[in-house]
Amino acid sequence: MSFIVFANGLVLLGLAAVMGVIGIFFPLSRTVFLESALLAGFIGLCLVLVASSDRRGLQRLHAFLLTASVWIVAALAGALPLWLWGLRLPDAIFEAVSGITTTGSTVMVGLDNTEHGILLWRSILQWIGGVGFIVAGIALMPIMRVGGMQLFRTESSERGDKEMTSAALFAGATVWIYLGLTALCTVVYMAGGMLGFDALSHAFTTVSTGGYSTSDASFGQFESSYLQWSATGFMLAGALPFAWYIRLLRRGSAQSEQVRTLFLGLAVAILVITTWRVLEAHTPIMETLRLVSFNVVSVVTTTGYATVDYTAWGPFAATAFLLLTVISSCTGSTSGGGKIMRWIIFARATVVQARAVHNPHGVFKVRYEGQAVGDDVVSGVISFFVLYAGTVFALAWALGLIGLDATTAVSGALTAVANVGPGIGGVIGPAGNFSSLPDPAKWLLSFGMYAGRLEMLTVYVILLPSFWRELPR
């Protein structure tokens, strides 16, 4: 327990240091960030001093509490500068939760005229949230056996390579790759004509698949084909498993079932929507391909950038993008949502069950990457999707009770839990934002983003009274 307090203290100290740096370099918001840094730093220092850094006594239940508490603490600290800057408390919490979970939904308007320090802080929150989730996925979620994530422990362990079996070494390599992708993205954006500030801010939110922008027009402010294709590539880069990058760099092996499935699914979706759009609206092929590719990749990778209001393309496109919201990208990436690995296992488990009904005496096994998958993994995946669907249903129902229309309620609940960003419709669609929603809706959606990012079970377990009775002191 003491180490959990210590870890949260370190998180506060780290965020306080970033606030202090922003306060120094951005004078228009200096007071806001320095005051936030002092408060967060003081609380963080107190937590570090009163707690122990010894983590040898950490057990599986501690991992649940550590993961759940770190994201709450980071969100509250992230909201502090936004609140002191002038956002109402529900809006500041919503914006910070959306940032740290890399969802990208926003309640802020007038971004084009917003002080640069505030814009950079939003981008940094998403960048931290992206790498933080990868590290948590490597170090903690396999231990907690959340949603079949114990299978990811095998995938990311680099079997046969003793140098990379340590979670700490693996996480370190992941951070370096993350930094490299961010730096490369920044340079590519600047080469395409972005100003340095815009390039850095968008690199933070592209590689983290977060989707915050420096303009109300999102990435649509940049009409350059070069920049839009570049962003499409880097969104996809952030959505690939970082274990895959390490394996590729160390062994030259690019084999990955979920990567192949992701590329195939994207290709099919882009081809179908592009063909339909060209035939239905008689739009230029290459322009349509670019717009469809960008927005499909943005939704599937849960980035949430938009270059056009694709819901205005008609019911077919709106429905297609809503369905793409639930697909998501790869396990071990910065993306939220259900993850390709789980969809593969779920589909194969369904086929195995159908075959077992047809042939009761047969022995059938779910296989992934050529290996038999244990029953605990299959049950974890099924439990995840049950909780996922149940959370979306409950949120949509609650939002409907508040007074939101059906389209806004359902798409808002789905985009929050999937950590995508924009919903569907005129209110929270790609051309709108979440500022007009009532405060209760913002609190509910903040919980949805938080629960979705931590894959539901991590949050729901700590709400059980039995968890606190069994938690080792």
N, C-alpha and C positions, 0 to 999 in steps of 0.2 A: 504493500500500500504506500509506503514511504517513497518508493521510487516513482510511483505514479504522480505524486505531488511534485517531486523533483523534476520529472520530465515536463510537466506543465509549466513549471517555473522557467525552464530553459526555453520553451516555446515563447513565453512572454518576453524574455530577455532578447531573444532573436528578433522578434517583431518590433520591439522597442528600438533596437539598433537600426533597423531599416527605417523606422519612422524618423529617428534622429537624423539620418543621412538625407532623407527627403526634405526635412525641415531646414537643413543647412543650404541645400542647393536650390530650393524653391521658395524665395522670400515671401511671395504673396500668401502662402499658406504656412509660413514658418511657425507662427504661434500655435496653430492647431496641432501640427505634428510634434513640436517640442513638448507641449503640454501632454499630449498623448503618450509620447515616449517616456516622459518622467513617471506618469501614473502606471503604465504597463511595466516599465522597468522596476519601479519600486515594489509592486506586487510580485513580479517574477523573482526579484532578489530575495524577498522574504520567504517565498516558497522554497527556493533553492537552499537557503540557509537553515530552514527548520526541517528539511527532509534529508533523506539519505540517497546517495548515488549508487548504492549497492543493489543490483538487479538480480542477484543470484537466487533470491527467494520468489521470483515471479513465477506464477502458475497460469494455467490456461484461462481461468476466470479473470485474472488480473489483466490479461491481454484485451478482453472485451472492454473493461473499464478504462484502460489506458487509451485505446483507440477512440472510444466514444467521447471521453473527456477532452482529449487534445483538440478534436475538431470544434467542440463547443467553445473552449478557451480561445482558440485561434479566431473563430468567428466573432466573439465578443470583443477581442482586442482589435480585430479588423474594422469593426463598426465604430470604434471610438473616434478616430479622426473624422469619419463621415458625419457623425453626430455633432461633434464640436464645430465642424465646418458649417452646419446648418440643416442637415437632413433631420426629419422627425425620427424618433427612436424606432418605430416599426419599419420605416424606410431604410434607416441605417443598418439595422439587423438584417433585413431582407437582402440588401445590396452586398453586405459582407458575407452572408451565408452563400449567396449565389456566386460570389467570387471565390471563396475558399473551397467550395465544392465543384468549381469549374463549370457551373451551370450556364451562366451568361445571361440569365433573365435580369432585367434592370428596371428600376423605378425612376431613374434619373433622366431628365430631359434637358435640352440645351447643352449637350456635351461639347459641341463645337466651340462654345464660349466658356467652358469650365476651366478653372485653373489647372495647369499642367501637373502640379503635385498631386492633386486628387485623382486625376486620370491615371497617373503612373501608379499610384497606390492600388487602385482597382486592378490594374494589370498585374502588379506584383503579387497580389493576393491569389490570383488565378495561377500564376506561375508556381508559387509555393504550394498551392493545393494540388497541382498536377504532380509534381515530384514527390510530395508527401504521400499521395495515394499509392504511387508505384512502390515506394519504400514500405508502406504499411502492407501492401499486397504481397511483398516478398517476405517480410519479417514476421508479420502478425497474423494475417488472415488464414494462411495455411495451418498455423497452430490452432486457430479457433475453429477450423473446419467449417467456414462460412460458405454456404452455397456451393459445395464441392471444390472449394479452393485448395483443399489438400492435394488435389491433382496438380495444381500449379507448382507446388513445392518440388515435385518430380521434374516438371518441365523446366523449371528455372535453376535446377541444381547442377546442370551441366554434368551429367553422369560421366564418370570416368576422368573427369578433370578435377583433381584434388585441390588445385589452386583456387577454384571458383565455388567450392562447396560451402564456404562460409557465407552466411547471409550478409554479414558486414562487408565482405569483399565484393559480393554481388551488388549490394546497394551502392557501394562506392563507385563501381564501374558504371552503374546506371546513371548516377548523378553526373559523371563526366560526359557520358553520351548526351544527356539532357542539356548540359551546358553547351556542348558542341553544336547540337541541332539549333539551339536558341541563337548562338552567335552566327551560325551560317544563315539562318533565316533573316536575321537583322541585316547582314551584308547584302543578301539577295534583294530584300525589300528596298534598301537604299540604292542599289544598282538600278532598280526600276523607277526611281524618282521620288520615293518617299523621303520626307525630312527625317533627320536622325531620331527625333522624339517619337514620331509616328511609327517609324520602323522598329524601334526598340519595344514600344508599347504593344504593337501588334505581333511582334515575334514572341513576346511573353504569352500572349493569349492564343496564338496559333499553335505553338508546340505543346502547350498545356491543354489544347482542345477546349479552351474556356469560352472564347467568343466575345469578350468585352472589346469595345472599340472606342476610339476617341471622337466619334461623330454619331449623331442620331441616325445617320444613314447607314451605319454599320460599315461593312467593307464596300458597300455600294458607292461610298464617296470616292473610291479609286476606280476609274473607268478603264484603266489600263488592262489589256488582255494579258500582258506579261505578269502583272501583279496578281491577277485573279488565278491564273494557272499556277503561279508560284505558291500562292496560299493553299490551293487545292492540294499540291504536293506535300507541303509541310503539315497541313492538317492530317493527311494520311500518314505521314511519318510519325506524328505524335500518337496515332491510334494503333501502331504496330507494337507487338510485345518487345519490351526492352531486352528480354532474354534472347529474343531472335537476333537483335543487333549484336549482342555479345557473342552469340554462337557464330554469326556471320563473320565478325572481325577476327575471332580466334581460330575458327576452323574452316571458314569459307563455305559453310553449309547454310543454305537458305530454305531448307525443308521445314515446313510448318503447316499443319493441316488447317489451323484457324486462319493463317495468313492467306492461304490459297482460297479458302471459302470466302473470306472478306473480299478479295479482289474479284472473284467470280460474281459474288452477289452485287457488288458495286457496278461491275460491267453490265450485268443484265438490267439493273434498275436504270442506269444512265441510258442504255440503248433503247429501252422500252419508252421511257418518258421523252427522250429526244425525238424518237420516231413519231410518237403520238403528237408532240408539240409541232413538229414540222408539217405533218399532214393536216392537223386541225387548224393551225393558225398561219400556215404558209410562211414561217419565219426562216431566215437564213440558217443553213445547216451548221456552219462553224460557230456562229454566235450562239445558237441554241445549245449546241454541244457544250460550249464553255459555261453558259449560265446553268444548265442542268447539272453538269459535272460538279461545279463549285457548290451548288446548294444541296445536291444529294450527298456529297462527301461531308459537307458541313453538318447535316442532320445525322447521318449514320455515325460519324465520329463524335457526335454530341458536342460539337464546337458551338454551333448556333449563329455563326456569321450569316449575313444575307446580303445579296447583291440586288435582288428584285423581290417583289411580293409574289412569291410563287403560288400563293393561295388564290390570286386573281387569275390564274391560268385556267380555272374551272374546277368542277367537282372531282374529275379524275385525278388531277395533279394534287389537289388538297388532300384527297383520301390517300393517295400514294405516299405523300410526305408524312402524313399522320402514322401510317403503318411503318414507314422507315424509322420513325422515332423509337420503336421498340427493339430494333435490330441490334444496334450498337456495334462496337468494334472488338478488339482482342483483349483477352485477359493479360494483365501485366503491362498495360498501356495507361495513358492518362485519361482515356475515355471512361464515361460512366455507362449506365444502362446494363442490359442483360448479359452481354458478352457473347461473342461467337462460339467460344468453347462450350458454353452451357447450352446454346441452341443445338449444336451438333450432338451433344450427349442426350439432350432431351428428345430430339428427333429419332435417334437410334434406339433409345429406351422404349419409345412408342412402337417402333417397328418390332423390337424384340418381344414386347408384350403381345402384339398382334400375332406373331409367329408362335408364341407359347400357347395362346388360346387355340390356334389352329392345330398345333401339335403338342398336347399336354405332356407327352413323355420326352420331348426333345430338351436338350440343354443348350441354351443360347446365352451369349455374353455380349454386353455392350463393349465396343472397342473404340479407342481413340488413339491416334498416332501409332496404330498397329499393336497396341497393348490392351489387354483386358482391363476394364474399369471396374473397381470394386463397388459393391452394393451401397457402401456408405457414401460414395461420390454421387451415384445416381440419385439416392434419396435426398442428398443435400441439394442437388440441382433442382429436383422436383419441388422441394420445400421452398427454395428460393423463388421459383416462379409462382407458387401459390401465394407467398407473402407479397411478392411484387404486384400480382394482380389484385390481391386483397387491399393493399395500400392505395393503389390507384383508384379502385372502386370506392373505398371509404372517403378518400380525399375529394373525389368528384361529387359524391353524394353530399358531403359537408359543404362544399363550395356552392352546390345547387341550393342548399337550404339557406345559405347566406343571401342568395338572390342572383347569382351569376347565371347567364344563359347556358344551355346544355353544351354548346360548342366550346365556350370559354372554360366551363367547369371541367369537362372531360380532357380537353387538350392541355389545359393548365395543370391538372393533376398528373397527366402522363409526362409532360415535358419536365415537371419538377422532379418526379421520381427517376426519370431517365437521365436527368441532368443535361438536357439538350439546350434550353434557352427559350426561343420563341415558340408560341403555340400556334393554333389555327384560329382564323376569324379576324374580325376587324379590330378587336380590343387588344389582344395579346399576340397577334400574328406578327410576321416579319416586318410589317409596316407600323406596328404599334409597340407598346410596352406595358408594364404592369403598374404604372403609376396611378391609374384611375381605379384600381381595385380597392375595395374597403379594407381597413386594417385587419379584421379577422381573417380575410382571405390571404393576406400577406403572411400572417403568422402561420396559417395552415400550410401554405406553400413553402415557407422556410423550413418547417418540419419535414415536408416531403422531400425537399432537396437534401437535407441532412440525412434522413433515413435512406434515401436512394444512394447517396454517395457511399455510405457505410454498409450497403448491401442488406438493409432491413434487419437481418437477424442480430447484428451487432448492437443495434439500438433496442430492439424488442427484448432481448435477453436481459439487459440491465433494468428493464421496467418490471421484471418479475420479482415478487417478494422472496421467492426461493433463492434467487441469485444472491441477494444480500445476506441471506441466512447462511449460505454455503461459502461465501467469499472469504478466503483466508485473510486473517488480519496481519 
